[in-house]
Amino acid sequence: MTKDKKQRKKAAPAEEKPESQAFLRGAVSTFILFHLIAITCWAVPTNFWLAAGVRELVRPYMLWTGLFQSWDTFAPDPLAVNSYVKAVVVTRDRRIHVWAFPRMEELSFSERYRKERYRKFAEVMLQDKNAAIWPDIAKHIARLYNSQTDPPDKVFLIQYQKDITPEADKTHEPALKTNVFYEDYVQPDTLK
């Protein structure tokens, strides 16, 4: 084989590479453009017809990926309550286990980034219109404490709330309120 033929054979695969790189760049650019448009239309706090139409198209994807944002954190009516959820599992031998959804103020920055979905989930879960998922949440938490010798007997889901007051005086700090919003006995067949 001559030197020219060897050089052409080596050069041939390199010629195919720019086409695959162009496809890859196009795919990445499309991915980025889609997300820029979807997130912008989702986050714009107006009901302009085009943004509203895009919102409806991307709603399933935004909810599935957790990229959605609600404006209740901001104006006009920010949340006036600090709220979190815990579950209490009582076993057959009357042992008590407490499981808490991660609280952002108790986590490091990197942990907050990874567990932000828990905060969003807890906010949405507490709405009365989502009461249908409470039994499944209780069953899931009961399974975490399942034991052959001491299985879960009852689960309580408890909301803790404290009013947020502007420039709260430490001597008049709002009281912590508790609300047992769901309780049920655990059926043995649900622990599988």
Contact map, one row per residue, 1 for C-alpha under 8 A:
111011000000000000000000000000000000000000000000000000000000000000000000000000000000000000000000000000000000000000000000000000000000000000000000000000000000000000000000000000000000000000000000
111111000000000000000000000000000000000000000000000000000000000000000000000000000000000000000000000000000000000000000000000000000000000000000000000000000000000000000000000000000000000000000000
111111100000000000000000000000000000000000000000000000000000000000000000000000000000000000000000000000000000000000000000000000000000000000000000000000000000000000000000000000000000000000000000
011111110000000000000000000000000000000000000000000000000000000000000000000000000000000000000000000000000000000000000000000000000000000000000000000000000000000000000000000000000000000000000000
111111111000000000000000000000000000000000000000000000000000000000000000000000000000000000000000000000000000000000000000000000000000000000000000000000000000000000000000000000000000000000000000
111111111100000000000000000000000000000000000000000000000000000000000000000000000000000000000000000000000000000000000000000000000000000000000000000000000000000000000000000000000000000000000000
001111111110000000000000000000000000000000000000000000000000000000000000000000000000000000000000000000000000000000000000000000000000000000000000000000000000000000000000000000000000000000000000
000111111111000000000000000000000000000000000000000000000000000000000000000000000000000000000000000000000000000000000000000000000000000000000000000000000000000000000000000000000000000000000000
000011111111100000000000000000000000000000000000000000000000000000000000000000000000000000000000000000000000000000000000000000000000000000000000000000000000000000000000000000000000000000000000
000001111111110000000000000000000000000000000000000000000000000000000000000000000000000000000000000000000000000000000000000000000000000000000000000000000000000000000000000000000000000000000000
000000111111111000000000000000000000000000000000000000000000000000000000000000000000000000000000000000000000000000000000000000000000000000000000000000000000000000000000000000000000000000000000
000000011111111100000000000000000000000000000000000000000000000000000000000000000000000000000000000000000000000000000000000000000000000000000000000000000000000000000000000000000000000000000000
000000001111111110000000000000000000000000000000000000000000000000000000000000000000000000000000000000000000000000000000000000000000000000000000000000000000000000000000000000000000000000000000
000000000111111111000000000000000000000000000000000000000000000000000000000000000000000000000000000000000000000000000000000000000000000000000000000000000000000000000000000000000000000000000000
000000000011111111100000000000000000000000000000000000000000000000000000000000000000000000000000000000000000000000000000000000000000000000000000000000000000000000000000000000000000000000000000
000000000001111111110000000000000000000000000000000000000000000000000000000000000000000000000000000000000000000000000000000000000000000000000000000000000000000000000000000000000000000000000000
000000000000111111111000000000000000000000000000000000000000000000000000000000000000000000000000000000000000000000000000000000000000000000000000000000000000000000000000000000000000000000000000
000000000000011111111100000000000000000000000000000000000000000000000000000000000000000000000000000000000000000000000000000000000000000000000000000000000000000000000000000000000000000000000000
000000000000001111111110000000000000000000000000000000000000000000000000000000000000000000000000000000000000000000000000000000000000000000000000000000000000000000000000000000000000000000000000
000000000000000111111111000000000000000000000000000000000000000000000000000000000000000000000000000000000000000000000000000000000000000000000000000000000000000000000000000000000000000000000000
000000000000000011111111100000000000000000000000000000000000000000000000000000000000000000000000000000000000000000000000000000000000000000000000000000000000000000000000000000000000000000000000
000000000000000001111111110000000000000000000000000000000000000000000000000000000000000000000000000000000000000000000000000000000000000000000000000000000000000000000000000000000000000000000000
000000000000000000111111111000000000000000000000000000000000000000000000000000000000000000000000000000000000000000000000000000000000000000000000000000000000000000000000000000000000000000000000
000000000000000000011111111100000000000000000000000000000000000000000000000000000000000000000000000000000000000000000000000000000000000000000000000000000000000000000000000000000000000000000000
000000000000000000001111111110000000000000000000000000000000000000000000000000000000000000000000000000000000000000000000000000000000000000000000000000000000000000000000000000000000000000000000
000000000000000000000111111111000000000000000000000000000000000000000000000000000000000000000000000000000000000000000000000000000000000000000000000000000000000000000000000000000000000000000000
000000000000000000000011111111100000000000000000000000000000000000000000000000000000000000000000000000000000000000000000000000000000000000000000000000000000000000000000000000000000000000000000
000000000000000000000001111111110000000000000000000000000000000000000000000000000000000000000000000000000000000000000000000000000000000000000000000000000000000000000000000000000000000000000000
000000000000000000000000111111111000000000000000000000000000000000000000000000000000000000000000000000000000000000000000000000000000000000000000000000000000000000000000000000000000000000000000
000000000000000000000000011111111100000000000000000000000000000000000000000000000000000000000000000000000000000000000000000000000000000000000000000000000000000000000000000000000000000000000000
000000000000000000000000001111111110000000000000000000000000000000000000000000000000000000000000000000000000000000000000000000000000000000000000000000000000000000000000000000000000000000000000
000000000000000000000000000111111111000000000000000000000000000000000000000000000000000000000000000000000000000000000000000000000000000000000000000000000000000000000000000000000000000000000000
000000000000000000000000000011111111100000000000000000000000000000000000000000000000000000000000000000000000000000000000000000000000000000000000000000000000000000000000000000000000000000000000
000000000000000000000000000001111111110000000000000000000000000000000000000000000000000000000000000000000000000000000000000000000000000000000000000000000000000000000000000000000000000000000000
000000000000000000000000000000111111111000000000000000000000000000000000000000000000000000000000000000000000000000000000000000000000000000000000000000000000000000000000000000000000000000000000
000000000000000000000000000000011111111100000000000000000000000000000000000000000000000000000000000000000000000000000000000000000000000000000000000000000000000000000000000000000000000000000000
000000000000000000000000000000001111111110000000000000000000000000000000000000000000000000000000000000000000000000000000000000000000000000000000000000000000000000000000000000000000000000000000
000000000000000000000000000000000111111111000000000001100100000000000000000000000000000000000000000000000000000000000000000000000000000000000000000000000000000000000000000000000000000000000000
000000000000000000000000000000000011111111100000000000000000000000110000000000000000000000000000000000000000000000000000000000000000000000000000000000000000000000000000000000000000000000000000
000000000000000000000000000000000001111111110000000000000000000000000000000000000000000000000000000000000000000000000000000000000000000000000000000000000000000000000000000000000000000000000000
000000000000000000000000000000000000111111110000001101100000000000000000000000000000000000000000000000000000000000000000000000000000000000000000000000000000000000000000000000000000000000000000
000000000000000000000000000000000000011111110000001101100000000000011000000000000000000000000000000000000000000000000000000000000000000000000000000000000000000000000000000000000000000000000000
000000000000000000000000000000000000001111111000000000000000000000011100000000000000000000000000000000000000000000000000000000000000000000000000000000000000000000000000000000000000000000000000
000000000000000000000000000000000000000111111100001000000000000000000000000000000000000000000000000000000000000000000000000000000000000000000000000000000000000000000000000000000000000000000000
000000000000000000000000000000000000000000111110000000000000000000000010000000000000000000000000000000000000000000000000000000000000000000000000000000000000000000000000000000000000000000000000
000000000000000000000000000000000000000000011111001000000000000000000000000000000000000000000000000000000000000000000000000000000000000000000000000000000000000000000000000000000000000000000000
000000000000000000000000000000000000000000001111101100000000000000000000000000000000000000000000000000000000000000000000000000000000000000000000000000000000000000000000000000000000000000000000
000000000000000000000000000000000000000000000111111100000000000000000000000000000000000000000000000000000000000000000000000000000000000000000000000000000000000000000000000000000000000000000000
000000000000000000000000000000000000000000000011111110000000000000000000000000000000000000000000000000000000000000000000000000000000000000000000000000000000000000000000000000000000000000000000
000000000000000000000000000000000000000000000001111111000000000000000000000000000000000000000000000000000000000000000000000000000000000000000000000000000000000000000000000000000000000000000000
000000000000000000000000000000000000000011010111111111100000000000000000000000000000000000000000000000000000000000000000000000000000000000000000000000000000000000000000000000000000000000000000
000000000000000000000000000000000000000011000011111111110000000000000000000000000000000000000000000000000000000000000000000000000000000000000000000000000000000000000000000000000000000000000000
000000000000000000000000000000000000000000000000111111111000000000000000000000000000000000000000000000000000000000000000000000000000000000000000000000000000000000000000000000000000000000000000
000000000000000000000000000000000000010011000000011111111100000000000000000000000000000000000000000000000000000000000000000000000000000000000000000000000000000000000000000000000000000000000000
000000000000000000000000000000000000010011000000001111111110000000000000000000000000000000000000000000000000000000000000000000000000000000000000000000000000000000000000000000000000000000000000
000000000000000000000000000000000000000000000000000111111110000000000000000000000000000000000000000000000000000000000000000000000000000000000000000000000000000000000000000000000000000000000000
000000000000000000000000000000000000000000000000000011111111000000000000000000000000000000000000000000000000000000000000000000000000000000000000000000000000000000000000000000000000000000000000
000000000000000000000000000000000000010000000000000001111111110000000000000000000000000000000000000000000000000000000000000000000000000000000000000000000000000000000000000000000000000000000000
000000000000000000000000000000000000000000000000000000111111111000000000000000000000000000000000000000000000000000000000000000000000000000000000000000000000000000000000000000000000000000000000
000000000000000000000000000000000000000000000000000000001111111100000000000000000000000000000000000000000000000000000000000000000000000000000000000000000000000000000000000000000000000000000000
000000000000000000000000000000000000000000000000000000000111111110000000000000000000000000000000000000000000000000000000000000000000000000000000000000000000000000000000000000000000000000000000
000000000000000000000000000000000000000000000000000000000111111111110000000000000000000000000000000000000000000000000000000000000000000000000000000000000000000000000000000000000000000000000000
000000000000000000000000000000000000000000000000000000000011111111110000000000000000000000000000000000000000000000000000000000000000000000000000000000000000000000000000000000000000000000000000
000000000000000000000000000000000000000000000000000000000001111111100000000000000000000000000000000000000000000000000000000000000000000000000000000000000000000000000000000000000000000000000000
000000000000000000000000000000000000000000000000000000000000111111110000000000000000000000000000000000000000000000000000000000000000000000000000000000000000000000000000000000000000000000000000
000000000000000000000000000000000000000000000000000000000000011111110000000000000000000000000000000000000000000000001000000000000000000000000000000000000000000000000000000000000000000000000000
000000000000000000000000000000000000001000000000000000000000011111111000000000000000000000000000000000000000000000000000000000000000000000000000000000000000000000000000000000000000000000000000
000000000000000000000000000000000000001001100000000000000000011011111100000000000000000000000000000000000000000000000000000000000000000000000000000000000000000000000000000000000000000000000000
000000000000000000000000000000000000000001100000000000000000000000111110000000000000000000000000000000000000000000000000000000000000000000000000000000000000000000000000000000000000000000000000
000000000000000000000000000000000000000000100000000000000000000000011111100000000000000000000000000000000000000000000000000000000000000000000000000000000000000000000000000000000000000000000000
000000000000000000000000000000000000000000001000000000000000000000001111111000000000000000000000000000000000000000000000000000000000000000000000000000000000000000000000000000000000000000000000
000000000000000000000000000000000000000000000000000000000000000000000111111111100000000000000000000000000000000000000000000000000000000000000000000000000000000000000000000000000000000000000000
000000000000000000000000000000000000000000000000000000000000000000000111111011100000000000000000000000000000000000000000000000000000000000000000000000000000000000000000000000000000000000000000
000000000000000000000000000000000000000000000000000000000000000000000011111111000000000000000000000000000000000000000000000000000000000000000000000000000000000000000000000000000000000000000000
000000000000000000000000000000000000000000000000000000000000000000000011111111000000000000000000000000000000000000000000000000000000000000000000000000000000000000000000000000000000000000000000
000000000000000000000000000000000000000000000000000000000000000000000001011111000000000000000000000000000000000000000000000000000000000000000000000000000000000000000000000000000000000000000000
000000000000000000000000000000000000000000000000000000000000000000000001111111100000000000000000000000000000000000000000000000000000000000000000000000000000000000000000000000000000000000000000
000000000000000000000000000000000000000000000000000000000000000000000001111111110000000000000000000000000000000000000000000000000000000000000000000000000000000000000000000000000000000000000000
000000000000000000000000000000000000000000000000000000000000000000000001100011111100000000000000000000000000000000000000000000000000000000000000000000000000000000000000000000000000000000000000
000000000000000000000000000000000000000000000000000000000000000000000000000001111100000000000000000000000000000000000000000000000000000000000000000000000000000000111000000000000000000000000000
000000000000000000000000000000000000000000000000000000000000000000000000000000111110000000000000000000000000000000000000000000000000000000000000000000000000000011110000000000000000000000000000
000000000000000000000000000000000000000000000000000000000000000000000000000000111111000000000000000000000000000000000000000000000000000000000000000000000000000011110000000000000000000000000000
000000000000000000000000000000000000000000000000000000000000000000000000000000001111100000000000000000000000000000000000000000000000000000000000000000000000001111000000000000000000000000000000
000000000000000000000000000000000000000000000000000000000000000000000000000000000111110000000000000010100000000000000000010000000000000000000000000000000000001110000000000000000000000000000000
000000000000000000000000000000000000000000000000000000000000000000000000000000000011111000000000000110000000000000000000010000000000000000000000000000000000111100000000000000000000000000000000
000000000000000000000000000000000000000000000000000000000000000000000000000000000001111100000000011110000000000000000000000000000000000000000000000000000000111100000000000000000000000000000000
000000000000000000000000000000000000000000000000000000000000000000000000000000000000111110000000011100000000000000000000000000000000000001001000000000000011110000000000000000000000000000000000
000000000000000000000000000000000000000000000000000000000000000000000000000000000000011111000001111000000000000000000000000000000000000000000000000000000011110000000000000000000000000000000000
000000000000000000000000000000000000000000000000000000000000000000000000000000000000001111100001111000000000000000000000000000000000000000001100100000011111000000000000000000000000000000000000
000000000000000000000000000000000000000000000000000000000000000000000000000000000000000111110111100000000000000000000000000000000000000000000000000000011110000000000000000000000000000000000000
000000000000000000000000000000000000000000000000000000000000000000000000000000000000000011111111000000000000000000000000000000000000000000000000000001111100000000000000000000000000000000000000
000000000000000000000000000000000000000000000000000000000000000000000000000000000000000001111110000000000000000000000000000000000000000000000000000001111000000000000000000000000000000000000000
000000000000000000000000000000000000000000000000000000000000000000000000000000000000000000111110000000000000000000000000000000000000000000000000000001000000000000000000000000000000000000000000
000000000000000000000000000000000000000000000000000000000000000000000000000000000000000001111111000000000000000000000000000000000000000000000000000000000000000000000000000000000000000000000000
000000000000000000000000000000000000000000000000000000000000000000000000000000000000000001111111100000000000000000000000000000000000000000000000000000000000000000000000000000000000000000000000
000000000000000000000000000000000000000000000000000000000000000000000000000000000000000111100111110000000000000000000000000000000000000000000000000000000000000000000000000000000000000000000000
000000000000000000000000000000000000000000000000000000000000000000000000000000000000000111000011111000000000000000000000000000000000000000000000100000000000000000000000000000000000000000000000
000000000000000000000000000000000000000000000000000000000000000000000000000000000000011110000001111100000000000000000000000000000000000000000000000000000000000000000000000000000000000000000000
000000000000000000000000000000000000000000000000000000000000000000000000000000000000011110000000111110000000000000000000000000000000000000001000000000000000000000000000000000000000000000000000
000000000000000000000000000000000000000000000000000000000000000000000000000000000000111000000000011111000000000000000000000000000000000000000000000000000000000000000000000000000000000000000000
000000000000000000000000000000000000000000000000000000000000000000000000000000000001110000000000001111100000000000000110010000000000000000000000000000000000000000000000000000000000000000000000
000000000000000000000000000000000000000000000000000000000000000000000000000000000000000000000000000111110110000000100110000000000000000000000000000000000000000000000000000000000000000000000000
000000000000000000000000000000000000000000000000000000000000000000000000000000000001000000000000000011111110000000000010000000000000000000000000000000000000000000000000000000000000000000000000
000000000000000000000000000000000000000000000000000000000000000000000000000000000000000000000000000001111110000100110010000000000000000000000000000000000000000000000000000000000000000000000000
000000000000000000000000000000000000000000000000000000000000000000000000000000000000000000000000000000111110000000000000000000000000000000000000000000000000000000000000000000000000000000000000
000000000000000000000000000000000000000000000000000000000000000000000000000000000000000000000000000001111111000000000000000000000000000000000000000000000000000000000000000000000000000000000000
000000000000000000000000000000000000000000000000000000000000000000000000000000000000000000000000000001111111111100000000000000000000000000000000000000000000000000000000000000000000000000000000
000000000000000000000000000000000000000000000000000000000000000000000000000000000000000000000000000000000111111100000000000000000000000000000000000000000000000000000000000000000000000000000000
000000000000000000000000000000000000000000000000000000000000000000000000000000000000000000000000000000000011111110000000000000000000000000000000000000000000000000000000000000000000000000000000
000000000000000000000000000000000000000000000000000000000000000000000000000000000000000000000000000000000011111111000000000000000000000000000000000000000000000000000000000000000000000000000000
000000000000000000000000000000000000000000000000000000000000000000000000000000000000000000000000000000000011111111100000000000000000000000000000000000000000000000000000000000000000000000000000
000000000000000000000000000000000000000000000000000000000000000000000000000000000000000000000000000000010011111111110000000000000000000000000000000000000000000000000000000000000000000000000000
000000000000000000000000000000000000000000000000000000000000000000000000000000000000000000000000000000000000111111110000000000000000000000000000000000000000000000000000000000000000000000000000
000000000000000000000000000000000000000000000000000000000000000000000000000000000000000000000000000000000000011111111000000000000000000000000000000000000000000000000000000000000000000000000000
000000000000000000000000000000000000000000000000000000000000000000000000000000000000000000000000000001010000001111111110000000000000000000000000000000000000000000000000000000000000000000000000
000000000000000000000000000000000000000000000000000000000000000000000000000000000000000000000000000000010000000111111111000000000000000000000000000000000000000000000000000000000000000000000000
000000000000000000000000000000000000000000000000000000000000000001000000000000000000000000000000000000000000000001111111100000000000000000000000000000000000000000000000000000000000000000000000
000000000000000000000000000000000000000000000000000000000000000000000000000000000000000000000000000011000000000000111111110000000000000000000000000000000000000000000000000000000000000000000000
000000000000000000000000000000000000000000000000000000000000000000000000000000000000000000000000000011110000000000111111111000000000000000000000000000000000000000000000000000000000000000000000
000000000000000000000000000000000000000000000000000000000000000000000000000000000000000000000000000000000000000000011111111100000000000000000000000000000000000000000000000000000000000000000000
000000000000000000000000000000000000000000000000000000000000000000000000000000000000000000000000000000000000000000001111111110000000000000000000000000000000000000000000000000000000000000000000
000000000000000000000000000000000000000000000000000000000000000000000000000000000001100000000000000010000000000000000111111111000000000000000000000000000000000000000000000000000000000000000000
000000000000000000000000000000000000000000000000000000000000000000000000000000000000000000000000000000000000000000000011111111100000000000000000000000000000000000000000000000000000000000000000
000000000000000000000000000000000000000000000000000000000000000000000000000000000000000000000000000000000000000000000001111111100100000000000000000000000000000000000000000000000000000000000000
000000000000000000000000000000000000000000000000000000000000000000000000000000000000000000000000000000000000000000000000111111100110110000000000000000000000000000000000000000000000000000000000
000000000000000000000000000000000000000000000000000000000000000000000000000000000000000000000000000000000000000000000000011111110110000000000000000000000000000000000000000000000000000000000000
000000000000000000000000000000000000000000000000000000000000000000000000000000000000000000000000000000000000000000000000001111111110000000000000000000000000000000000000000000000000000000000000
000000000000000000000000000000000000000000000000000000000000000000000000000000000000000000000000000000000000000000000000000001111110000000000000000000000000000000000000000000000000000000000000
000000000000000000000000000000000000000000000000000000000000000000000000000000000000000000000000000000000000000000000000000000111111000000000000000000000000000000000000000000000000000000000000
000000000000000000000000000000000000000000000000000000000000000000000000000000000000000000000000000000000000000000000000000111111111110000000000000000000000000000000000000000000000000000000000
000000000000000000000000000000000000000000000000000000000000000000000000000000000000000000000000000000000000000000000000000011111111110000000000000000000000000000000000000000000000000000000000
000000000000000000000000000000000000000000000000000000000000000000000000000000000000000000000000000000000000000000000000000000001111111000000000000000000000000000000000000000000000000000000000
000000000000000000000000000000000000000000000000000000000000000000000000000000000000000000000000000000000000000000000000000010000111111110000000000000000000000000000000000000000000000000000000
000000000000000000000000000000000000000000000000000000000000000000000000000000000000000000000000000000000000000000000000000010000111111111000000000000000000000000000000000000000000010000000000
000000000000000000000000000000000000000000000000000000000000000000000000000000000000000000000000000000000000000000000000000000000001111111100000000000000000000000000000000000000000010100000000
000000000000000000000000000000000000000000000000000000000000000000000000000000000000000000000000000000000000000000000000000000000000111111110000000000000000000000000000000000000000000000000000
000000000000000000000000000000000000000000000000000000000000000000000000000000000000000000000000000000000000000000000000000000000000111111111000000000000000000000000000000000000000000000000000
000000000000000000000000000000000000000000000000000000000000000000000000000000000000001000000000000000000000000000000000000000000000011111111100000000000011100000000000000000000000000000000000
000000000000000000000000000000000000000000000000000000000000000000000000000000000000000000000000000000000000000000000000000000000000001111111110000000000010000000000000000000000000000001000110
000000000000000000000000000000000000000000000000000000000000000000000000000000000000000000000000000000000000000000000000000000000000000111111111000000000000000000000000000000000000000000000000
000000000000000000000000000000000000000000000000000000000000000000000000000000000000001010000000001000000000000000000000000000000000000011111111100000000000000000000000000000000000000000000000
000000000000000000000000000000000000000000000000000000000000000000000000000000000000000010000000000000000000000000000000000000000000000001111111110000010010000000000000000000000000000001000010
000000000000000000000000000000000000000000000000000000000000000000000000000000000000000000000000000000000000000000000000000000000000000000111111110000010000000000000000000000000000000000000011
000000000000000000000000000000000000000000000000000000000000000000000000000000000000000000000000000000000000000000000000000000000000000000011111110000000000000000000000000000000000000000000000
000000000000000000000000000000000000000000000000000000000000000000000000000000000000000010000000100000000000000000000000000000000000000000001111111000110000000000000000000000000000000000000000
000000000000000000000000000000000000000000000000000000000000000000000000000000000000000000000000000000000000000000000000000000000000000000000111111101110000000000000000000000000000000000000010
000000000000000000000000000000000000000000000000000000000000000000000000000000000000000000000000000000000000000000000000000000000000000000000000111111110000000000000000000000000000000000000000
000000000000000000000000000000000000000000000000000000000000000000000000000000000000000000000000000000000000000000000000000000000000000000000000011111100000000000000000000000000000000000000000
000000000000000000000000000000000000000000000000000000000000000000000000000000000000000000000000000000000000000000000000000000000000000000000000001111100000000000000000000000000000000000000000
000000000000000000000000000000000000000000000000000000000000000000000000000000000000000000111000000000000000000000000000000000000000000000000000011111110000000000000000000000000000000000000000
000000000000000000000000000000000000000000000000000000000000000000000000000000000000000000110000000000000000000000000000000000000000000000000000111111111000000000000000000000000000000000000000
000000000000000000000000000000000000000000000000000000000000000000000000000000000000000011110000000000000000000000000000000000000000000000000110111001111110000000000000000000000000000001000000
000000000000000000000000000000000000000000000000000000000000000000000000000000000000000011110000000000000000000000000000000000000000000000000000000000111110000000000000000000000000000011100000
000000000000000000000000000000000000000000000000000000000000000000000000000000000000000011100000000000000000000000000000000000000000000000000000000000011111000000000000000000000000001111000000
000000000000000000000000000000000000000000000000000000000000000000000000000000000000001111000000000000000000000000000000000000000000000001100100000000011111100000000000000000000000001111000000
000000000000000000000000000000000000000000000000000000000000000000000000000000000000001110000000000000000000000000000000000000000000000001000000000000000111110000000000000000000001111100000000
000000000000000000000000000000000000000000000000000000000000000000000000000000000000111100000000000000000000000000000000000000000000000001000000000000000011111000000000000000000001111000000000
000000000000000000000000000000000000000000000000000000000000000000000000000000000000111100000000000000000000000000000000000000000000000000000000000000000001111100000000000000000111110000000000
000000000000000000000000000000000000000000000000000000000000000000000000000000000011110000000000000000000000000000000000000000000000000000000000000000000000111110000000000000000111100000000000
000000000000000000000000000000000000000000000000000000000000000000000000000000000011110000000000000000000000000000000000000000000000000000000000000000000000011111000000000000011110000000000000
000000000000000000000000000000000000000000000000000000000000000000000000000000001111000000000000000000000000000000000000000000000000000000000000000000000000001111100000000000011100000000000000
000000000000000000000000000000000000000000000000000000000000000000000000000000001110000000000000000000000000000000000000000000000000000000000000000000000000000111110000000001111000000000000000
000000000000000000000000000000000000000000000000000000000000000000000000000000011100000000000000000000000000000000000000000000000000000000000000000000000000000011111000000001110000000000000000
000000000000000000000000000000000000000000000000000000000000000000000000000000011100000000000000000000000000000000000000000000000000000000000000000000000000000001111101000001000000000000000000
000000000000000000000000000000000000000000000000000000000000000000000000000000010000000000000000000000000000000000000000000000000000000000000000000000000000000000111111000001000000000000000000
000000000000000000000000000000000000000000000000000000000000000000000000000000000000000000000000000000000000000000000000000000000000000000000000000000000000000000011111000000000000000000000000
000000000000000000000000000000000000000000000000000000000000000000000000000000000000000000000000000000000000000000000000000000000000000000000000000000000000000000001111100000000000000000000000
000000000000000000000000000000000000000000000000000000000000000000000000000000000000000000000000000000000000000000000000000000000000000000000000000000000000000000011111110110000000000000000000
000000000000000000000000000000000000000000000000000000000000000000000000000000000000000000000000000000000000000000000000000000000000000000000000000000000000000000000011111110000000000000000000
000000000000000000000000000000000000000000000000000000000000000000000000000000000000000000000000000000000000000000000000000000000000000000000000000000000000000000000001111110000000000000000000
000000000000000000000000000000000000000000000000000000000000000000000000000000000000000000000000000000000000000000000000000000000000000000000000000000000000000000000000111110000000000000000000
000000000000000000000000000000000000000000000000000000000000000000000000000000000000000000000000000000000000000000000000000000000000000000000000000000000000000000000001111111000000000000000000
000000000000000000000000000000000000000000000000000000000000000000000000000000000000000000000000000000000000000000000000000000000000000000000000000000000000000000000001111111100000000000000000
000000000000000000000000000000000000000000000000000000000000000000000000000000000000000000000000000000000000000000000000000000000000000000000000000000000000000001111000000111110000000000000000
000000000000000000000000000000000000000000000000000000000000000000000000000000000000000000000000000000000000000000000000000000000000000000000000000000000000000001100000000011111000000000000000
000000000000000000000000000000000000000000000000000000000000000000000000000000000000000000000000000000000000000000000000000000000000000000000000000000000000000111100000000001111100000000000000
000000000000000000000000000000000000000000000000000000000000000000000000000000000000000000000000000000000000000000000000000000000000000000000000000000000000000111000000000000111110000000000000
000000000000000000000000000000000000000000000000000000000000000000000000000000000000000000000000000000000000000000000000000000000000000000000000000000000000011110000000000000011111000000000000
000000000000000000000000000000000000000000000000000000000000000000000000000000000000000000000000000000000000000000000000000000000000000000000000000000000000011100000000000000001111100000000000
000000000000000000000000000000000000000000000000000000000000000000000000000000000000000000000000000000000000000000000000000000000000000000000000000000000001111000000000000000000111111000000000
000000000000000000000000000000000000000000000000000000000000000000000000000000000000000000000000000000000000000000000000000000000000000000000000000000000001111000000000000000000011111000000000
000000000000000000000000000000000000000000000000000000000000000000000000000000000000000000000000000000000000000000000000000000000000011000000000000000000001110000000000000000000001111100000000
000000000000000000000000000000000000000000000000000000000000000000000000000000000000000000000000000000000000000000000000000000000000000000000000000000000111100000000000000000000001111110000000
000000000000000000000000000000000000000000000000000000000000000000000000000000000000000000000000000000000000000000000000000000000000001000000000000000000111000000000000000000000000011111000000
000000000000000000000000000000000000000000000000000000000000000000000000000000000000000000000000000000000000000000000000000000000000000000000000000000001110000000000000000000000000001111100000
000000000000000000000000000000000000000000000000000000000000000000000000000000000000000000000000000000000000000000000000000000000000000000100100000000011110000000000000000000000000000111110110
000000000000000000000000000000000000000000000000000000000000000000000000000000000000000000000000000000000000000000000000000000000000000000000000000000001000000000000000000000000000000011111110
000000000000000000000000000000000000000000000000000000000000000000000000000000000000000000000000000000000000000000000000000000000000000000000000000000000000000000000000000000000000000001111111
000000000000000000000000000000000000000000000000000000000000000000000000000000000000000000000000000000000000000000000000000000000000000000000000000000000000000000000000000000000000000000111111
000000000000000000000000000000000000000000000000000000000000000000000000000000000000000000000000000000000000000000000000000000000000000000100000000000000000000000000000000000000000000001111111
000000000000000000000000000000000000000000000000000000000000000000000000000000000000000000000000000000000000000000000000000000000000000000100110010000000000000000000000000000000000000001111111
000000000000000000000000000000000000000000000000000000000000000000000000000000000000000000000000000000000000000000000000000000000000000000000010000000000000000000000000000000000000000000011111
